[in-house]
Amino acid sequence: MRKSSATVFFAALSISLLLYISVSNTPTPRFNFSDSAVSKVWSNYTAWHDCLMQNISKLHDDPNALWGNLWRGLKKCETIDEMKGLFIGDYPNSDETKRHIVPKMELPSVIITLGIGHDTGAEEKLKKGLKHGSEFFGADPMHEINEDLFTKLGGKYFPFAVGATPGLAEASVLINSTYTTKTVVNVDIIYFLKKLVNRTFIDDIWIDGEGAEYGLFDHFYNGGAFDQNGITFCQFNIEIHLPDNLQKKLFHDFIFQLLKDKRYAIYRPVQGSHMRLFMLNYANEECVYKYIL
């Protein structure tokens, strides 16, 4: 009887030790995903999605009409009850306003600027509200002024343009307060993010590519280049520059594909000769925990 009891005791002790070692060697997750964050906000996203589709479905297959009228539906659907819990902040610089939702958790952020444009006023304002240890990365082919401003911000500056493909490209760049067409070095965005910035989870990217944004549209699609490379954006600001007819079609397809994918909601349209939009990711667990719940 004593031998049997001892055997049972040591067997139980061994199992306990194995369980302890197993738990001790398991990495601690950043978040406790006991319940799906995405499922908790899905009804809110669906309400927004249905609202926008009701307002712009008549513009399907009419790129010119969508370009001129998308902002109406976006402004209307941003005000529905299901969207009132969002705290989208405004971060102005000298000629535009960037949008950002600060984290609901005490976690640092990764912010990327494509196209600095001699102005880091928005980044400076945003930095004051972010957790210590947040990182800023900026790329602009004109190093004069931009490099100095971005390094003073405490960010990492890259002296080239970023777009869909590498090589030389014609770009509209700011020189002596005037935009001028110039041949610049262009680095492909996947290489830039994975090899140079070395980050694949990005809290916000501010895209002002002076036309290069059109080549990036399909990267954001479900199964697109960003998904293929494990790159996540929780938020992004994008400026769509004055389009020709072909670019209006690209923009039309971009908006309707995003709605089909059901990943991003679109807010804060600013419509002029260019258009500015703010996007928020409702389909990534970590993004939803950090910025929406």
C-alpha positions in Angstrom: 0.0 0.0 0.0 2.8 2.4 0.8 4.6 1.6 -2.4 1.5 2.2 -4.4 0.9 5.6 -2.7 4.5 6.6 -3.3 4.3 5.7 -7.0 1.1 7.8 -7.4 2.7 10.7 -5.5 5.9 10.8 -7.7 3.8 10.3 -10.9 1.7 13.3 -9.9 4.8 15.3 -9.1 6.4 14.5 -12.4 3.3 15.6 -14.3 3.1 18.8 -12.4 6.8 19.6 -13.1 6.3 18.9 -16.8 3.3 21.2 -16.9 5.2 23.9 -15.1 8.1 23.7 -17.5 5.7 23.7 -20.5 3.9 26.8 -19.2 7.2 28.6 -18.2 8.6 28.1 -21.8 5.4 29.5 -23.5 5.9 33.1 -24.7 3.6 35.6 -23.0 1.1 37.0 -25.6 0.7 40.7 -26.0 -3.0 40.4 -25.7 -5.4 37.9 -24.2 -7.6 36.8 -27.1 -10.0 34.8 -25.0 -12.8 36.3 -27.0 -12.5 37.4 -30.6 -12.1 41.2 -30.7 -13.2 41.3 -34.3 -16.5 39.5 -33.5 -17.2 42.1 -30.8 -17.1 45.0 -33.3 -18.4 43.2 -36.4 -22.0 44.5 -36.0 -20.6 48.0 -35.8 -18.6 47.6 -38.9 -21.5 45.9 -40.7 -23.8 48.8 -39.9 -21.2 51.2 -41.4 -20.6 49.0 -44.4 -24.3 48.7 -45.1 -24.8 52.4 -44.7 -22.1 53.2 -47.2 -23.2 50.6 -49.7 -26.7 52.1 -49.6 -25.3 55.5 -50.3 -22.8 54.7 -53.1 -24.1 51.5 -54.8 -25.7 53.6 -57.4 -22.2 55.0 -58.3 -20.9 51.5 -59.1 -19.5 51.4 -62.7 -19.4 55.2 -62.8 -15.8 56.3 -61.7 -16.4 59.9 -62.4 -19.5 60.1 -60.2 -17.8 58.2 -57.4 -14.9 60.5 -57.4 -17.2 63.5 -57.0 -19.7 62.1 -54.6 -18.0 59.4 -52.4 -17.4 62.0 -49.6 -21.2 62.5 -49.1 -21.8 58.9 -48.2 -18.6 58.8 -46.0 -19.6 61.8 -44.0 -23.2 60.5 -43.5 -22.1 57.0 -42.4 -19.5 58.3 -40.0 -22.2 59.8 -37.9 -24.3 56.6 -37.3 -24.7 55.4 -33.7 -22.4 52.4 -34.2 -19.5 54.7 -35.1 -19.9 57.2 -32.2 -17.5 55.5 -29.9 -14.4 56.2 -32.1 -12.1 59.0 -31.0 -10.4 60.0 -34.2 -7.9 62.7 -33.5 -6.9 65.5 -35.8 -3.2 66.3 -36.3 -2.8 69.4 -38.5 0.4 70.6 -40.2 0.7 73.7 -42.3 -1.6 72.6 -45.2 -3.5 69.5 -44.2 -4.7 67.4 -41.3 -3.7 63.8 -40.5 -6.0 61.5 -38.6 -5.1 59.0 -35.9 -6.6 57.1 -33.0 -4.2 56.8 -30.1 -3.9 53.4 -28.5 -6.3 52.4 -25.8 -3.4 50.4 -24.2 -0.1 51.6 -22.9 1.8 50.2 -25.9 4.2 52.0 -28.2 3.3 52.6 -31.8 5.0 52.5 -35.2 4.2 55.5 -37.5 5.4 55.8 -41.1 5.4 58.9 -43.3 5.7 58.5 -47.0 6.2 62.0 -48.4 7.4 64.4 -45.6 7.0 67.6 -47.6 9.1 69.9 -45.5 6.6 69.6 -42.6 6.5 67.4 -39.5 4.0 69.4 -37.6 1.5 66.6 -37.5 4.1 64.0 -36.4 5.3 66.4 -33.6 1.7 66.7 -32.3 1.1 63.0 -32.5 4.3 62.1 -30.7 3.2 64.0 -27.6 0.2 61.7 -27.2 2.0 58.4 -27.8 3.6 56.0 -25.4 7.4 56.4 -24.9 9.3 54.2 -27.2 7.0 54.8 -30.2 8.9 54.9 -33.5 8.7 57.2 -36.5 10.0 56.4 -39.9 9.9 58.8 -42.9 10.8 58.7 -46.5 11.1 61.6 -49.0 13.5 61.8 -52.0 14.4 65.5 -51.2 16.7 65.3 -48.2 17.1 69.1 -47.8 15.0 70.2 -44.9 13.2 66.8 -44.7 16.2 65.0 -43.2 16.8 67.7 -40.6 13.1 67.9 -39.6 12.6 64.2 -39.2 15.8 63.5 -37.3 14.9 66.4 -34.9 11.6 64.6 -34.4 13.7 61.6 -33.3 12.7 59.5 -36.3 14.6 57.6 -38.9 14.8 59.3 -42.3 15.2 57.6 -45.7 16.2 59.7 -48.7 14.1 58.2 -51.5 10.5 57.7 -52.7 8.5 54.6 -51.8 6.1 53.0 -54.2 4.9 49.8 -55.8 8.1 49.0 -57.8 11.8 49.8 -57.5 13.7 51.9 -60.0 13.8 55.5 -61.3 10.4 57.3 -61.4 9.1 60.7 -62.2 7.7 62.4 -59.0 6.3 65.7 -58.0 8.6 66.9 -55.3 8.7 70.1 -53.1 11.7 72.3 -54.0 11.8 75.9 -52.6 8.1 75.9 -51.8 7.2 74.8 -55.3 6.2 71.3 -56.6 8.5 70.3 -59.5 8.6 67.1 -61.5 11.9 65.3 -60.9 13.4 61.9 -61.5 13.9 60.2 -58.2 15.0 56.8 -56.8 12.0 54.7 -55.9 12.2 51.8 -53.5 9.5 49.1 -53.5 7.3 49.3 -50.4 7.6 45.7 -49.4 11.4 45.8 -49.3 11.2 49.2 -47.5 8.9 47.8 -44.7 10.5 44.4 -44.3 14.2 45.1 -44.9 14.8 48.8 -44.1 12.1 49.7 -41.5 12.1 46.1 -40.4 8.5 46.2 -39.1 5.5 44.3 -40.3 2.9 45.5 -37.7 2.4 49.2 -38.4 0.0 51.3 -36.4 -0.4 54.0 -39.0 1.1 54.9 -42.3 0.6 58.4 -43.9 0.8 58.1 -47.6 1.4 61.3 -49.7 3.1 59.8 -52.7 2.2 62.6 -55.3 0.6 60.0 -57.6 2.5 56.9 -56.5 -0.5 55.9 -54.3 -2.4 54.5 -57.4 0.1 51.7 -57.7 -0.3 50.7 -54.1 -4.1 50.3 -54.1 -4.1 46.5 -54.8 -1.5 46.0 -52.1 -4.2 46.6 -49.5 -6.6 44.0 -50.9 -7.3 40.7 -49.1 -4.6 38.4 -50.4 -2.7 41.3 -51.8 1.1 42.0 -51.5 0.8 43.2 -47.9 -1.0 40.0 -46.8 1.4 37.9 -48.8 4.3 39.4 -46.8 2.6 39.4 -43.4 2.3 43.2 -43.2 -0.5 44.7 -41.1 -1.7 48.3 -41.0 -4.1 49.2 -38.2 -4.7 52.7 -39.7 -3.7 54.6 -42.7 -4.0 58.1 -44.1 -3.9 58.4 -47.9 -4.0 61.4 -50.2 -5.4 60.6 -53.7 -4.0 63.1 -56.1 -6.0 64.7 -58.9 -6.8 61.7 -61.2 -7.2 61.4 -64.9 -9.9 59.1 -66.3 -7.8 55.9 -65.9 -6.9 56.8 -62.3 -10.5 57.5 -61.5 -11.2 53.9 -62.6 -8.4 52.7 -60.4 -9.8 54.7 -57.5 -13.4 53.3 -58.2 -12.1 49.7 -58.1 -10.1 50.4 -55.0 -13.1 51.7 -53.0 -15.4 48.9 -54.1 -12.8 46.2 -53.5 -12.2 47.5 -49.9 -15.9 47.2 -49.3 -16.0 43.7 -50.7 -13.0 42.7 -48.5 -14.7 44.1 -45.4 -11.4 44.9 -43.6 -11.2 48.7 -43.6 -13.8 51.4 -42.7 -13.2 54.8 -44.3 -13.6 58.1 -42.5 -12.9 61.9 -42.6 -13.0 62.6 -46.4 -11.5 65.9 -47.5 -12.5 66.5 -51.2 -10.8 69.1 -53.4 -8.7 68.6 -56.5 -7.1 65.9 -54.4 -8.9 63.6 -51.9 -7.8 62.6 -48.4 -9.1 59.6 -46.6 -8.5 57.9 -43.2 -8.9 54.1 -43.0 -9.3 51.9 -39.9 -8.7 48.1 -39.7 -11.7 46.2 -38.3 -10.5 42.7 -39.3 -7.2 42.3 -37.3 -7.5 41.1 -33.6 -4.6 43.2 -32.3 -5.7 46.3 -34.2 -9.2 46.0 -32.8 -8.0 45.5 -29.2 -5.6 48.4 -29.5 -7.7 51.0 -31.2 -11.5 50.2 -31.3 -12.6 48.2 -28.2 
